[in-house]
């Protein structure tokens, strides 16, 4: 429980930095990774997409985006009606 609160606090601090600075991919990547730890995949994907717009050549960002999309695809499979 304490770890979750610490992560949420860190996300708040990073959100302040996002709102007060120019576009910085590293801030979005860091916040996205924290969202992943909380299993908030939609928010993580949004941050990774923003980071990819800033750094389109980054393989790490592309891998994270593909991983999250795979998670979404898996969750949307209806195993009872293939």
N, C-alpha and C positions, 0 to 999 in steps of 0.2 A: 504494500500500500504506500509506503514511504517513497519507494522508487517511482511509482506512478506520479506522485505529487512533485517529485524532483524533476521528472521529465516534463510535466505540464508547466512548471515554473520556467524551465529552460526554453520551452516553446514560446511562452509569453515574452521572454527576453529577446528571442530571435525575431518574433513578430514585430516587436518595437524597432529592431534594427532594420527589418524589411521595410517597414513603413517610413523610416526616417532617412534611408540612404538611397543612393542610386542602385540600379539593378546590379546585384551581386550574386552570382551563381552559387558561390560557396555557402552563403547564408541559407539559400533555398535548399541546397543539398543537405546541409546539417539539420535543418528543421524537418525535411522529408524523412530522414533516417530516424529521427525521434518519433515522428508519426508512425513509421513502420513498427517501431517497438511497442507502440500503443495499439497496433493493428487498425489504425485509421488510414486504410489504404487509399481512400478517395482523396484525402488531404495530402497524403504523400505523393500521389500521382500528380496532383495539381502543381506541387512545388517542383517535382522533377521535370514536368513539362516546361515550366517557366525557366528552370535552369538550362534546359536543352535549347531554349530560344536564345539564351545568352551565350552558351557554349555548345553549339551544334556538333562539334567534332568529338565531344567527350563520350568515350566508350562506356565508362562507368554509368553515366546518366542513362544512356540507351539501354543498358542491361537492367537497371532498376525499373525503367518504364516497362520493358518487356516482361519482367518478373511480375509486376503488379497486374498487368493485363492478363497474364496467365492465371493469376489468382482469381481475377474477376471472371474469366472464362470458365474456370473450374467450378466456381460457385454458382454459375448460371446454368450448369448442365442439370437437366432433369433426368435423374437416373431411372425413373419409373416410366418415362415416355421417350425412349431414344429416337 
